[in-house]
Amino acid sequence: MPKWGCTFEQKEFTPSVSGNHSFTLEDKGLTFTENIIEFYHCNIFKTCKDCTNRSECLWLPANFSCDHFGSSLTKEEECPRIENSFPLKLHANFSSNITIDLVNFANVTGLILSNFECEVNQISDDAEIFEAILHEDRNSVSCIGVQLDEASTLYTIKLKYNKAFYVDNEANLIVYSCSGLLHDKKSCGECQYLIKQGYDCQWCNSYPKCCHFTSDTLTCTQFHSKPNCQPVVKQVSPRSGPMVGGTLVTIVGENLGKDGYNISVYFNDVGCNKVTVVQPFKSLTCVTGKSNTTTVTGMFISVNESQFIDSSNEYNYTYKIPVIDKFSPEKGILAGNTIITLNGSDICFEGKHRYNISFCDSKERCIPCSVPSEFDCEKAFIKVRTGPSSFCTNMTTLKFEIDDFTELHSQRFEYLPDPTIIFSNQTLKSLQSGGATFIINGDGFSHVGDITVERVKTPCDVKLDIQAVCQTPEKKQNESDVQYVRVYFDGLTATVVIDYVDDPQFDNFQSILEYNKESPIKITGTNILHGAIYDDYSIHVGLDGKCIIKDISMTYIICLPPTFTPRTNETDEHTVFVVVEVGRIKAYIGKLRYKVDIDILAIIVGLLAAAFVIAVVVGVFTVFIMKKKKRKVIKEFKLELLTREEMIRKASREEFADAQMTMREIKSDLVTSRVPFRDYQTYVLYQLFPNQDIETNPLLHDSKLTDNQEPKMKNALEKFDQLLSNKVFLKTLVQTLDRKNMLTMQEKAHFSSVLSIALLGNMRLLFDLVNCLLADMIHSSTKKQHKVLFRRFDSITLRLMANWLQIGLYGQLTAHSGMHLFMLYKAVQTIIEMSPIDALTGNAKNTIAEEKLLKMRIEHQPLTLQIDLNGNSDEHYPVRVLDCDTISQVKQKCCAQIYKNKPASERPRIDELTLEWQEGSAGKLILDDIDNISETGNGLVRLNTLKHYMVKDNCKMALMYNHHEDQEVYVNSATFRTESMASEDITLLMPDRNEQENVGIQKWHLSNLPDDEKSNREADFGDIFLNRLFHTKLLLSDYVDSTFEGLLDPQTASISIRYFLWMLDKLGQDAGVEDDVLQSWKTECYATRVWAPLIGKPDILFDVMDTDHVEPCMDILRQVFVESCTQSTHKISKESSTQKLLFHKDIPRYRKLIGAFFIKLEPVSDQDFLSEMDECSNQQKAELTFSRQATLHQLYNLFIGNYKNEIMEDFEDMEESKDLQFASKLQEIIELMNESSI
């Protein structure tokens, strides 16, 4: 193949501009080849590397330039260049010299060393130029005085010569800050790792934090370049495992090392192997080794040269030997899912995915069981479910595996055929409320563990192998009457078709039915056998009697009551109630009175007379008999209360279900709206100044000073502020003002509150002060005084203690405990407002406060109104009301529904709103509490209700803001405005708009009887009223239980609470206080001072309405909580207070919770507590905006200035404060304050 060549011998044939140029070889128009040729001048290349890569160019080291002659340097590897394989490091914002390694500079001569400079930049940033000094050996160069900002990306350093040429290669530079490199700002271990990696960091013990030694000398006084970071363990899980080992243990703490560290873990002398760092320095895992003993006494961790030794056995790990004793049942169906209960010793271990349990046959074929992710290890057994099998077989062995432990338990388990299920072709009919029985026929039902119906808690009753009797579930709402219901036979599922029909309705007795003990009674109704059968019905007479059904049809039931009079809770022992029970329906029919036989009465009288004669004869035993009788009466009274409560519980199921549904809606709304917590500052104001107006509190704004007053006043307050930071000064000041006859109770409370405000942002100091004061108070008290020491809330010391507890509790409240309190408040409000409430008195049908019980029988119907907001929207809000509600009550409920996502303070006021009925019989109608069609008589005006206006269900109404211009004329808007809509008694519903117009007008809503007549009428209905109170209490029971259990859950107690209770324990033990007295101290502090105010006054923590009908009930619950935390014996009688009767069986149960709470509280380390205090203080500094000047000014004016002589005398007399010259310092402040007031 021929080759072509060209030589450019003449200058005119070469391009004048360097670069790539196209080259074409042609002959007579024929193109032979095309190519790209680079033409260049050597002097355009600025680096040795670029120069030597061109064949005709030579690098001239002496002047750092490129040319085509004059040098022998032609190879890239001979070029002078920067040689740094690892990034350089520089601390941010600190001037430092950076040394860069060089190669091939030693033999270069003729360089002007001062012409070198360092060029530092980042991508897309302008370069910064720094002086460069070439070292004598020419193996390195220093960039002088480099100071840069911290950056997440690398900087590049280039060495520049003569401002035009660059030394080959460049160095990378990390610009860092010691704290910025850490994931955990307070991790000593991470700081130690940075030091070993060459970062210019040191550990500061006094802060603690990772610091740059030179730039952080102002904030740190104790630097360590080689810190010994001791490992800290905070959590070990799981805490137990089999002796053979193999348990994956997770350890969480601090300074636990990272990958590459030499980490060892031992539980006593047993090594934990395969140590893996999960999160550097924070958590690691290891696998336990085999142990020869069952209990290990301690833990040891070594991280490089640092060690952790668990000398207190806080994190001891227990080795166990699991033993399976037996399991049951011993048979199940092929479909599996049969529940198997395993009994044995040490077979339950905490932790997920640790078990493998299976049944194996003689050929070692195994069927695994499904194991729950976790077990309740407080029980002596565990439960698993069998897996499915493809054929019937006998499994001979239970294979039990936990970690590396395996036990083969020999016991037979038999897989039997799945049951055969036979359904009739007829559609099953059932009551909509459910609970009706139906029969499933088939075969093999005895092989099944449990036969259950969806949405039914009670399993089916299997009396025969061929038949199961089950209950129907309640109908699903908003679905058709014909529904498909699943029935579960362990792992087998069948479907039943149920046609839901209307529940039966029963007629009540017209009056008390007289019964002569011989003839049957007749109960009438409708749809009695529509969806139920004879066996579904039972009729209860009294507390323990049954009425035997003789005949039943669609419209009546005929039954025979017992011949004897059953037990009753009525005042007349011969009168009993009759209740029909079918499915989940319990219908109260009326009362039945047994006729008394005269002969029997005579016998009874004779027996009583004989008993009286005998009592006289045995008079010496009278005292004994009376005591025994009293105990019997109390026992019978308790039984009566329990029976009454159970009866009311059964009768209130429907209302309870409505309340539950409403509460579920409230819970779902909270997902988007959240709990309306008050902000931290408002919460503090409500706690410390409960009787003052929050908006006008003088501590929120600086005091006004003249120009002449300000300098001296400012100087005086600054000196006073410095004194307040001294614990000894504060202690002496408090003890002086806490002396008898110095301050009134109100003054002590105010001083405590203002001083607490002054110490906000320094919770450590406030706690130290409280600790010192409590210690002195306890040691100066006698043994007799100890019993009531914390019960009397009459000292500044105890008020400061309560303030510290309440202020520091805000974080726990907003994190979890506040939800319990809010749901309790909403439950009380919801259940009360489900029934009538008198708008003027606040008395309600549903209440647990006896003085607020509405004792009149009020006929009412629930309604749903369709509310159009502003009257011009297509969107309607359904609002549930009662037809006996006043118009203001209706507006209140409308606001609560429409603005449910807003706190109470952001909702419109009721007097700003107008309710317009858009479908009135005479056109649009403004509804008002009082108008020209209000019912009047005997000098009284009745507040209008929905029933008064004849409003029906689903009526459309508009809720609008009041307009005073161009108003429409309505049919009822005449001149009856002298009787105002507002009332000074209706503080809940709407504020007064024109108080003068109400003068002389007496109003009533649900009750208009004079007080003396009402008291006479109410005197005879004690039992009825107690039943109503019980009714409301039962509706609230679940929410009260949930709240009290949440407040007494030791897992949610805050660090500050736990540390305070530990401190109280220590103070009591040091003073030799008895255990029961110490327990009463803790309950007084924790229950009475912390939680009781929040239960009784929810508006302290939440932005909610303070209502007349809710507050008394919350106060009752507060009293119950306090009573539950006392140690006195819980005795009841007919004279006991209402709350004791209502909660007679609950208070002992709550007392067990408080006892367990204090026992299960986990201790808190000093470090964790101080960290918590610092975090709380930082939150206060960020969120609280009290005026420092106003706080100090008020503290001085009200207390220091008024009692300066007594305070100065104490400072001069007390040895502890004399040396600190508090008296002279305070005197200086007093003089400055006096001068500033002139």
PEKA-V183519 format. One record per residue. PHI is phi in whole degrees, 0 to 359 (999 if undefined). Layout:
BEGIN
phi
PHI
PHI
END
This chain:
BEGIN
phi
999
292
246
246
214
225
236
267
268
249
298
291
274
259
293
272
247
291
143
273
229
282
234
230
254
231
212
56
80
261
273
267
201
226
201
251
238
271
253
210
253
301
286
276
272
261
235
299
298
295
291
287
279
255
294
260
253
230
266
257
298
296
241
54
216
242
210
259
202
96
207
251
274
237
250
298
292
269
291
295
203
280
231
230
276
242
298
281
233
215
287
294
58
222
288
207
268
243
257
241
285
234
227
65
260
298
262
276
241
85
280
267
297
286
274
274
210
263
249
242
202
244
301
67
255
292
283
252
253
232
296
239
238
278
290
299
283
56
264
200
222
246
268
264
64
282
221
225
279
296
216
278
252
284
274
243
243
246
261
247
236
56
60
223
255
244
288
304
70
215
255
267
227
264
254
225
235
300
288
289
277
267
285
247
298
249
271
295
298
296
296
300
293
298
300
291
275
95
282
279
234
217
271
257
285
285
275
270
191
267
236
270
305
282
276
246
293
286
257
231
243
229
265
223
281
232
291
260
277
289
299
235
254
246
203
231
210
287
257
206
191
290
296
287
84
88
274
280
256
255
242
243
180
224
59
267
89
216
304
97
281
272
245
232
230
226
255
61
257
261
286
252
265
53
294
232
279
274
230
311
69
253
208
211
233
208
248
295
269
278
243
258
235
270
235
255
262
194
226
223
231
239
240
54
259
264
226
235
238
275
289
272
59
290
243
293
243
254
269
233
245
294
225
270
270
193
220
207
287
253
208
196
269
298
293
76
68
283
284
246
260
258
249
172
243
54
255
252
229
285
110
265
57
255
259
226
236
208
257
235
263
293
266
62
274
242
243
289
262
275
245
301
295
214
244
273
281
284
262
270
213
230
236
229
239
290
274
284
236
273
207
286
199
256
267
264
220
262
263
246
240
225
56
268
268
226
235
255
262
276
197
277
233
248
272
247
300
297
292
265
244
239
250
286
285
281
289
286
256
212
292
296
280
77
91
286
270
218
250
250
260
166
206
83
291
290
281
273
292
225
254
231
249
302
68
238
286
280
295
292
268
256
272
233
295
251
208
230
254
238
251
279
281
293
294
290
289
62
231
294
292
270
228
261
239
271
242
255
251
54
273
255
236
235
241
246
265
239
259
277
239
297
294
292
240
238
271
282
300
294
204
294
274
280
235
261
72
234
274
286
246
240
245
256
178
227
57
294
254
267
99
218
239
306
291
283
265
216
238
261
239
67
277
219
255
238
258
284
284
260
206
211
213
292
239
204
229
248
220
248
293
295
287
270
279
294
297
218
253
276
293
273
293
263
253
231
266
239
230
262
242
216
59
261
266
233
256
278
265
153
246
236
248
281
289
268
283
298
299
297
297
296
299
298
298
297
297
296
297
298
298
293
298
297
298
294
296
261
299
295
261
300
299
298
294
297
297
295
294
298
297
293
298
297
296
295
295
298
297
297
297
297
295
300
295
294
297
293
301
292
282
253
298
294
294
297
296
298
296
299
296
297
292
296
296
295
297
293
296
292
298
262
269
66
290
282
294
286
292
304
293
296
301
297
297
295
287
272
231
294
253
247
290
295
292
257
301
294
282
272
226
297
289
279
234
281
298
285
283
301
299
290
297
298
297
295
291
296
292
297
299
296
296
291
273
260
296
294
300
298
298
296
299
296
294
293
287
272
293
299
65
275
236
284
300
294
292
298
297
292
300
300
292
293
295
297
297
296
262
298
91
219
292
298
296
298
293
301
297
299
299
298
296
296
300
295
296
291
289
271
262
278
299
291
290
304
296
245
298
263
281
271
260
242
238
296
303
291
290
297
300
296
297
298
297
290
293
284
276
302
297
296
296
285
278
209
296
298
299
300
296
292
294
295
299
295
295
299
298
297
290
295
281
286
234
300
226
287
293
268
264
79
290
226
289
264
199
247
261
300
288
251
279
280
265
268
280
245
284
209
227
284
231
240
261
262
262
259
286
74
75
222
242
277
272
240
258
286
234
272
222
244
290
267
288
288
294
295
297
296
298
297
292
297
297
297
280
289
254
294
271
243
293
299
291
260
272
292
284
296
287
270
245
235
253
245
273
274
232
295
296
247
109
296
219
278
264
221
299
222
212
283
245
294
282
233
165
57
77
242
239
268
297
292
238
296
295
300
276
60
284
254
296
68
290
265
222
243
251
228
289
297
236
256
248
55
284
289
265
252
293
245
260
283
257
276
279
295
259
294
298
275
213
293
275
267
293
292
271
197
289
294
257
212
295
295
290
270
297
86
262
254
243
212
238
257
223
235
280
299
299
290
291
297
296
293
292
278
296
268
238
303
298
298
294
297
298
296
297
299
302
292
299
293
296
268
305
299
285
294
302
298
293
297
295
293
290
254
270
296
290
259
296
289
298
294
296
298
291
298
295
296
297
295
303
295
299
293
293
296
269
69
283
293
298
293
291
297
296
293
302
294
291
299
291
283
274
287
268
262
268
303
298
288
289
288
231
299
289
295
259
243
274
228
286
267
253
292
269
271
302
299
293
296
292
299
295
298
296
296
296
295
299
294
264
272
257
290
294
272
247
229
206
293
269
293
296
301
294
292
292
296
248
297
266
270
302
301
292
295
296
295
295
293
295
292
301
290
288
272
297
276
292
237
284
301
296
296
295
295
297
296
296
295
296
295
296
296
296
295
297
279
249
261
237
290
283
295
295
294
295
295
297
291
299
286
298
279
233
297
296
282
235
294
295
296
294
296
298
293
297
281
272
284
298
296
256
296
294
272
57
296
296
291
293
290
299
298
295
298
295
297
294
295
295
289
272
285
END
